[in-house]
Amino acid sequence: MTYLNEVIKIFIWSTILALSSGFPALNNNFLGNCSNASFDTRVYQDHIVKTGWPLIVRSETIHYRGDNTIFCMELSNLMGNETGGTATVLDGGVGHSYVDIDIESIRGYGLDWNVTIYANKTISDSPAVLLSVINNVVYP
């Protein structure tokens, strides 16, 4: 009876361990002050997915060029830290109007990342301001 109890305990613990490691946590990296990030200030969004190949490192480089200053970047690794790889800002980024981001997988794994960039929009980007300028009416 003792042997059977030990086997059951081992089975239960191994099942718990397998289930807990099978669902990697979402890894969100926020660069900059993202408290004011909204749909209206979003200037770039992409979902990068690449299938893994044995012994191969998968990569993707993102080049964003805009007219407005980037104040927030959200890089979400949907595969988790153990298998999702890394994202590196190569040039520009927060405080600039451009950014180059290199995303690289771990050898043998793929990529599954969400990249969102938020920038301060100028007055001329707002449709309401454009309409008020056209009609020569200034609204507070």
C-alpha positions as CSV (number, residue, x, y, z in Angstrom):
1,M,0.0,0.0,0.0
2,T,2.9,2.4,0.8
3,Y,4.4,1.8,-2.6
4,L,1.1,2.6,-4.4
5,N,0.8,5.9,-2.3
6,E,4.3,6.9,-3.4
7,V,3.5,6.2,-7.1
8,I,0.4,8.3,-6.8
9,K,2.2,11.2,-5.2
10,I,4.9,11.1,-7.9
11,F,2.3,11.1,-10.6
12,I,0.4,14.0,-9.1
13,W,3.5,16.1,-8.6
14,S,4.8,15.4,-12.1
15,T,1.4,16.3,-13.6
16,I,1.4,19.6,-11.7
17,L,4.9,20.4,-12.9
18,A,4.1,19.5,-16.5
19,L,1.0,21.7,-16.5
20,S,2.7,24.6,-14.9
21,S,5.6,24.6,-17.3
22,G,3.4,24.1,-20.3
23,F,1.8,27.5,-20.2
24,P,4.5,30.2,-20.4
25,A,3.7,33.6,-19.0
26,L,3.3,36.6,-21.2
27,N,6.3,38.7,-21.2
28,N,5.5,42.4,-21.7
29,N,8.2,45.0,-22.0
30,F,7.1,48.6,-21.8
31,L,9.7,51.2,-22.8
32,G,9.0,54.8,-21.9
33,N,6.1,56.4,-20.0
34,C,3.1,54.4,-21.3
35,S,0.5,55.9,-18.9
36,N,-0.9,58.1,-21.7
37,A,-0.8,55.4,-24.4
38,S,-4.1,55.0,-26.2
39,F,-5.6,54.0,-29.6
40,D,-5.3,57.7,-30.7
41,T,-1.6,57.9,-30.0
42,R,-0.7,54.5,-31.6
43,V,1.3,55.0,-34.7
44,Y,2.6,51.4,-35.4
45,Q,1.4,47.9,-34.6
46,D,2.6,44.5,-35.9
47,H,2.2,40.9,-34.9
48,I,5.4,39.0,-35.9
49,V,5.0,35.2,-36.2
50,K,7.7,32.9,-37.5
51,T,7.7,29.1,-37.2
52,G,10.7,27.5,-35.5
53,W,13.2,25.3,-37.4
54,P,15.6,22.9,-35.7
55,L,19.0,24.5,-35.1
56,I,18.0,27.8,-36.8
57,V,17.7,31.2,-35.1
58,R,14.7,33.2,-36.6
59,S,14.9,37.0,-36.6
60,E,12.9,40.0,-37.8
61,T,14.0,43.7,-37.9
62,I,11.4,46.4,-37.6
63,H,12.1,49.9,-39.0
64,Y,9.7,52.6,-38.0
65,R,10.1,56.2,-39.3
66,G,7.6,58.9,-38.3
67,D,7.2,62.6,-37.8
68,N,6.3,62.5,-34.1
69,T,8.3,61.8,-31.0
70,I,7.9,58.2,-29.7
71,F,6.9,58.2,-26.0
72,C,6.1,54.5,-25.5
73,M,6.9,51.1,-27.0
74,E,5.2,47.9,-26.0
75,L,7.1,44.7,-27.0
76,S,5.1,41.6,-26.0
77,N,6.7,38.2,-26.2
78,L,3.7,35.8,-26.5
79,M,5.9,32.6,-26.3
80,G,7.4,33.4,-22.8
81,N,10.9,34.0,-21.7
82,E,12.1,30.4,-22.1
83,T,11.3,30.0,-25.8
84,G,10.4,33.4,-27.2
85,G,13.8,35.1,-27.6
86,T,14.8,38.7,-27.2
87,A,14.0,42.1,-28.6
88,T,16.8,44.7,-28.9
89,V,16.4,48.4,-29.8
90,L,19.2,49.0,-32.2
91,D,18.7,52.7,-32.9
92,G,16.3,55.5,-31.9
93,G,13.3,54.6,-29.7
94,V,11.7,56.6,-26.9
95,G,12.4,60.4,-27.4
96,H,13.1,60.0,-31.2
97,S,10.8,59.9,-34.2
98,Y,12.3,56.6,-35.4
99,V,13.2,53.2,-34.1
100,D,15.0,50.0,-35.3
101,I,14.1,46.9,-33.3
102,D,15.7,43.5,-33.8
103,I,13.7,40.5,-32.6
104,E,15.6,37.2,-32.4
105,S,14.4,33.7,-31.4
106,I,16.2,31.1,-29.4
107,R,17.9,28.5,-31.6
108,G,15.3,26.0,-32.7
109,Y,12.3,28.1,-31.7
110,G,10.0,30.5,-33.5
111,L,8.8,34.0,-32.9
112,D,5.4,35.3,-31.7
113,W,5.6,39.0,-30.7
114,N,3.3,42.0,-30.7
115,V,5.0,45.3,-31.3
116,T,3.2,48.6,-30.6
117,I,4.6,52.1,-30.9
118,Y,3.0,55.2,-29.5
119,A,4.0,58.7,-30.4
120,N,2.9,62.3,-29.6
121,K,0.8,63.5,-32.4
122,T,1.1,67.1,-33.6
123,I,-1.8,69.5,-33.8
124,S,-2.1,69.1,-37.5
125,D,-2.7,65.3,-37.1
126,S,-6.0,65.9,-35.4
127,P,-9.1,65.9,-37.7
128,A,-10.9,68.3,-35.4
129,V,-8.0,70.8,-35.7
130,L,-7.8,70.4,-39.4
131,L,-11.5,71.1,-39.7
132,S,-11.3,74.2,-37.5
133,V,-8.4,75.5,-39.5
134,I,-10.3,75.0,-42.8
135,N,-13.3,76.8,-41.4
136,N,-11.1,79.5,-39.8
137,V,-12.7,78.8,-36.4
138,V,-10.7,78.2,-33.4
139,Y,-12.1,75.9,-30.7
140,P,-10.5,75.6,-27.3
